[in-house]
Amino acid sequence: AVTRYDNGALAVEALKAGKVDCVIIDNEPAKAYVAANTGLKILETAYAVEDYAICFQKGNTELKDAVNGALKELIADGSVKAIVDKYINTGDGAELVGVPVEFEDTDKPDLVMATNAEFPPYEYIDGDMYYGIDVEVAKIIADKLGYDLKIANVAFDSIIPGVQTGKFDMGMAGMTVTPDRIEMVDFSDSYATGVQAVIVAEDGK
C-alpha cells in the first residue's frame, strides 16, 4: 500500500512511528531528514533521475518566455550552478540569500511563486526567512526581470491548481516534469536535476 503525505516531514514522522515501512523522496531532502532524525538511513540504491522546472499557467507564454530567457542567462553565467553548489555540492559556507516570510512590498511589480517550504535544501523556512535552491533561483530571476518575489507557502498539491487559476504566477517546489503535469501547466526549461531515494528505519525490515 502507498500512502501520500503533504510534505516530507510528515512522511518521516510516519516512518518513525512505524506507520509506513519506507519513505520515497528526492535524494537531497532525504539526506536532510536523515541528518535531522536518529535511527534512519538511506538505502544505497540508484533510482530515477528527474528534471526540475518552474510551472506556469497554460498559455502564459509571456511570463514563461521571460523566465526562460533569464534562466538561460543565469545558467550560462554560472549563477544557478553556484546556488546549487552552495546548498548541495560544496557546502563552502557561502552566504545564504533568503526571502522574507512577511512580504515586503515595493514599487516593483510582484512575482508570486507558490511553493511548499518543507523540502530542504530546495525550500524551507528558517526564522522569518525562506531559504533554499528554488528560493534563491527564483529571486535572481525576479531581480533580473525587475520583479519583487513574493512566496506563497502552500500544500504541494495546491501549487498546480493555484497556478492553473492564476492565483499564483508560477510554481517552484522541486517539481518534476511529468506527462500528467504537462497536461495541466506549462514548464520552463530545467534548472536542476533530482534523484529519488528511499529512507528506512535502521532497525526496520
VODRENLO-658818 format. One record per atom (N, C-alpha, C, O, CB): x, y, z. Coordinates in steps of 0.1 Angstrom, whole numbers, plus 5000, padded with zeros to 4 digits. Glycine has a CB too. Layout:
N
XYZ ...
//
This chain:
205
500849885000 500050005000 500950125000 502050135006 499050005012 500450234993 501150354992 500350464999 499150474997 501450394977 501050545008 500350655015 501050785011 502250795011 500350635030 500250885007 500751015003 500751115014 499651115021 500051064990 501751185016 501851285027 502051425021 502551435010 502951255037 501551525028 501551665022 503051715022 503351805013 500751755031 503851665030 505251705030 506151595035 505751505042 505451835037 507451615033 508451515037 508551495052 508751385057 509751545032 508351605060 508451595074 507351505080 507651425089 508351735081 506151515075 505051425079 505351275075 505051185083 503751475073 505851255064 506151125059 507251055068 507150945072 506651115044 508251135072 509351085080 508851055094 509250955100 510551195081 507951145099 507351115112 506550985112 506550905122 506451235117 505850955101 505050835100 506050715099 505750605105 504250835087 507150725093 508250625093 508750595107 508850485111 509350665083 509050705114 509550685128 508550625137 508850555146 509950825133 507250645134 506150595143 505750455138 504950395145 504950685142 506350405128 506050265123 504850255115 504350145112 505950175135 504250365110 503050365102 503350335088 502450275081 502350505103 504550355083 505050315070 506350245071 507050265081 505050445060 506750175061 508050095061 509150175055 510350145058 507849965054 508850275046 509850345039 509250475034 508050495033 510550275028 510150575031 509750705025 510550715012 511750715012 509950825035 509850745001 510450774989 510450924986 509350984986 509850694977 511550984985 511651124983 512951164976 513751074974 511651194998 513051284972 514251324965 515551314974 515451324986 514151464959 516651284967 517851254975 518351354984 518751324996 518951224965 518351484980 518951584989 518051615001 518551625012 519151714981 516651624999 515851625011 515951505020 515951515032 514351645007 516151385014 516351265021 517551275031 517551245042 516551145012 518651335025 519851355033 519551445045 520051425056 521051405025 518851555043 518551645053 517651585064 517951605076 517851775047 516651505060 515851445070 516551335078 516351325090 514651375063 517451255072 518251155079 519251225089 519451175100 518951065069 519751335084 520751405093 520051465105 520651475116 521451515085 518751495104 518051565115 517251465124 516751495134 517051655109 517251335120 516551235128 517351105130 517951055120 515251195120 517551065142 518350945145 517550825142 516350825141 518750945160 518250715139 517650585136 517150575122 516450475119 516550575145 517550655113 517050645099 518350635090 519350685093 516250765094 518150575078 519250565068 518650565054 517450545052 520050435070 519450595044 519050595030 519650465024 520750435026 519650725023 518750395017 519250275010 520150314999 519950404992 517950195004 521250234998 522250264988 521950204975 522550104970 523650204993 520850254969 520350204956 520050324947 519450424951 519150114958 520450314934 520150424925 518750414920 518250304916 521150414913 518050524919 516650534914 516550634903 517550684898 515650564926 515350674900 515150764888 515750894890 515750954901 513650774886 516250944879 516851084878 515751174871 515151134861 518151094870 515451284877 514351374872 514851514870 515651564877 513151364882 514151584861 514451724858 513451814866 512251784867 514351764843 513951914873 513152014880 512952134871 513852174864 513752054894 511652184871 511452304863 510352394870 509752344880 510952264849 510152514865 509152604870 507852594862 507952584850 509752754870 506752584869 505452574862 504752704861 504852794870 504552464868 503952724850 503252844847 501852804842 501552694838 503952924836 500852894843 499552874838 499652854823 500452914816 498653004841 498852754818 498852724804 498552844795 497652924798 497752614800 499452874786 499252984777 499853114781 499853214774 497753004775 500453114793 501153234798 502553244793 503553234800 501153244814 502553254780 503853244773 504753364775 505953354775 503653224758 504153484778 504953604780 505853584793 507053614792 504053724782 505253534804 506053514816 506953394814 508153404818 505053494828 506453284809 507353174807 508553204798 509653164802 506553054800 508353284787 509453314779 510453414786 511653404784 508953384766 509953504794 510753594801 511653524811 512853544813 509953704808 511053424819 511753354829 512753264822 513853254827 510753264837 512353194811 513353114804 514553194799 515653144799 512653044792 514253314794 515353394789 516353434800 517553424799 514853524783 515753474812 516653504824 517353374828 518553384832 515753564835 516653264829 517153144834 518353094825 519353054830 516153034834 518153114812 519253074802 520553154805 521653104805 518753094788 520353284807 521553374810 522153334824 523353334825 521153514810 521353304834 521853284847 522453144848 523353114856 520653294857 522053054839 522752924838 524052944831 525052884835 521852814831 524053014820 525253034812 526353104820 527553074819 524953114800 525953204829 527053274836 527453214850 528253264857 526553424839 526853094852 527253014864 526453044877 526752984887 528653034866 525553144876 524753184888 523953074894 523953054906 523853304885 523252994886 522452884891 523252774896 522952724907 521552834879 524352744890 525252634895 525852674908 526052594917 526452604885 526152804910 526752854922 525752834934 526152794945 527152994921 524452854931 523452834941 523352684945 523252654957 522052894936 523252604935 523152454937 524352414945 524152334955 522952384924 525552454941 526752414948 526752454962 527252384971 527952464941 526252574965 526252634978 525452544988 525752524999 525652774978 524352494983 523452414991 523752264991 523452195001 521952434987 524352214980 524452064979 525952024977 526351944985 523652024967 526652074968 527852004963 529052044971 529851954975 528052034949 529252174974 530552214980 530352244995 531352225003 531052324973 529252304999 529052345013 530152425017 530652405028 528952215022 530552525009 531752605012 531452725022 532352815024 532352655000 530252725028 529952835037 529552965031 529553065038 531152855046 529252965018 528853085011 527553135018 526753055023 528653064996 527353265018 526253325025 524953285018 524853305005 526353475025 523953245026 522653215020 521853345018 521853425027 521953115029 521153345007 520253465005 518853425006 518353334999 520553514990 518153485016 516753445018 515753555013 516053655009 516553425033 514453515014 513353595011 512453605023 512153505029 512553544998 512053725028 511253735040 509953665039 509253665028 511053885043 509553595050 508253535050 507153635050 506153625043 508153445063 507353745057 506453865056 506853945044 507954005044 506453945069 506053945034 506354015021 506554165023 505754235029 505253985011 507654215018 508054355018 507754415005 508554404995 509454375023 506654485004 506254544991 507054664987 507354744996 504754584991 507354684975 508054804969 507254854957 506154804955 509554774966 507854944950 507154994938 507354904926 506754934915 507655134935 508054794927 508254704916 506954604915 506354584926 509554614917 506654554904 505554454903 505954324910 507054294911 505254424888 504854264915 505054134923 505154014913 504454004903 503954114933 506053924917 506053784910 505753684921 506553664930 507453764903 504553624921 504153544932 504453394928 503953334919 502653554934 505353334936 505753204935 505153114945 505353144957 507353194935 504453014941 503952914951 504952804953 505652754944 502652854946 505152764966 506052654969 505452584982 504552624988 507452704972 506152474985 505852404998 507252405005 508052325002 505352254995 507352495015 508652515022 508952415032 509252445044 508652655028 508852285028 509152175037 510052075030 509951955031 507752095041 510952135021 511652045012 513152085011 513652115000 511052054998 513852095023 515252135022 516052035014 515751915015 515752145037 517052075007 517552215006 516952304995 517452404991 519052215004 515852254989 515252334978 514352454983 514452554977 514352244970 513652434994 512852545000 512552505015 512052395017 511652574992 512852595024 512552575038 512452705045 512952815039 513552485044 511952705057 511852835065 512852825076 512952715083 510452855070 513652925078 514552935090 514253075096 514653175090 516052915086 513753075108 513353205114 512253275106 511153215105 514553295115 512453395102 511453465094 511853475079 511353575073 511253605100 512653385075 513053385061 512853255054 512953145060 514553425060 512553265041 512553145032 514053135027 514653225022 511553155021 514553005026 515852985020 515652855011 514652795011 516852955031 516752835004 516752714995 517152744981 517152854977 515452644996 517452634974 517852644960 516752714952 517052814944 518152514954 515552664953 514452724945 514252874949 513952954940 513152644947 514352904962 514153044966 515153134960 514853244955 514153044981 516453094960 517453184955 517453194940 517753294934 518853124960 517153074933 517053084919 515853174915 516053254905 516852944912 514753164921 513553244918 513953394921 513453484913 512353204927 514653414932 515053554935 515953624924 515653734921 515753564949 516953544920 517753604909 517053624896 517353714889 519053524907 516053534893 515253554881 514353684883 514353764874 514353434879 513753694895 512853804897 513653934897 513254034891 512153794911 514853934903 515754054902 516054094888 516054214884 516954034911 516453994880 516854014866 515754074858 515954154849 517353894860 514454034861 513354074853 512654194859 511654254854 512353964852 513154244871 512554364877 511354344885 510554434886 512254464866 511254224891 510054194900 510454194914 511654174918 509454064895 509454204923 509554174937 509154024939 507953994935 508754264946 509953934944 509553794946 508653784958 509153824969 510753704947 507453734957 506553714968 506353564968 505953504959 505253794966 506553494980 506453354981 505153314989 504853374999 507653294988 504353224983 503153174989 503453024993 503752944985 501953174979 503453005006 503852875011 502552795013 501752825021 504552885025 502352695004 501052615004 501352465003 502552425002 500152654992 500352385005 500552235003 500952214989 500552274980 499152165007 501852114987 502352084974 501252054964 501352104953 503251954975 500251984968 499151954959 498252074955 497452074946 498251854965 498452194962 497752314959 498452404949 497952504944 497452394972 499752364946 500552454937 500052464923 499752564918 502052414937 499852344917 499452344903 498052394901 497752484892 499452204897 497052364910 495752424908 495752574910 495052644903 494752364919 496552624919 496752774921 497352834909 496952954906 497552804933 498252774903 498952824890 497952824879 497852914871 500152754887 497152714878 496152704867 495152814868 494752864857 495452564869 494752854880 493652954881 494253094881 493453194881 492852934894 495553114881 496153244881 496353304895 496753414896 495353334873 496053224905 496253274919 497753294921 498153394928 495753174929 498553214915 500053224916 500553244902 500053184893 500753104924 501653324901 502253344888 503053224883 503053194871 503153464888 503653154893 504453034889 504552944902 504352984913 505853074884 504952824899 505152724910 506652674909 507152644898 504152614909 507252664921 508652614921 508852544934 508852604945 509652734919 508952414933 509052334946 509652194943 509152094946 507552314951 510852204937 511552074933 510551994925 510451874927 511951994946 509852064916 508752004908 509351924896 509951984887 507752104904 509051804895 509451714884 508451734872 507251744874 509551574888 509051744860 508251754848 507751614844 508551524842 509051814836 506451594845 505851464841 504751484831 504251594829 505251394854 504451374823 503451384813 502051434818 501451524812 503251254806 501651394830 500451434836 500451584839 499451654836 500151364849 501551634845 501651774848 501751864836 501151974836 502851804857 502351814825 502451894812 501051914807 500852014800 503351814802 500051824810 498751844805 498051964813 497052024807 497951714807 498551994825 497852094833 498552234833 497852334834 497852044847 499852234832 500652354832 501752354822 502152244817 501152384846 502252474819 503452484811 504752484820 504652524831 503452604802 505852434815 507052434823 508152514816 508252524804 507552294825 509052574824 510252634820 511252524816 511052404817 510852724831 512452574811 513552484809 513952434823 513652494833 514752554802 514652314823 515052264836 516252344842 517052394835 515552114834 516252354855 517252434862 518052344872 519052384877 516652554869 517552224874 518252134884 517751994881 516751964874 517952174899 518551894886 518251754885 518151694899 518951714907 519351684876 517151604900 516951534913 517051384911 516751334900 515551574919 517451314921 517451174921 516651124933 516751174944 518951124923 515751024930 514950964941 515750884951 516750824947 513850884935 515350884963 516050804973 514950734982 513850784982 516950884982 515350634989 514450564999 515050575013 516150525015 514250414994 514250625022 514650635036 513950515043 512750495041 514250765043 514750445052 514150335060 514650355074 515650425077 514550195054 514050295084 514450285097 515750185098 515650085091 513350235107 516750225105 517950145106 517650005111 518249905107 518950215115 516649995120 516249865125 514949805119 514349715124 516049865140 514549865107 513349815101 513549695092 514649635091 512749935092 512449655085 512649535077 513449565064 513649475056 511249475073 
//
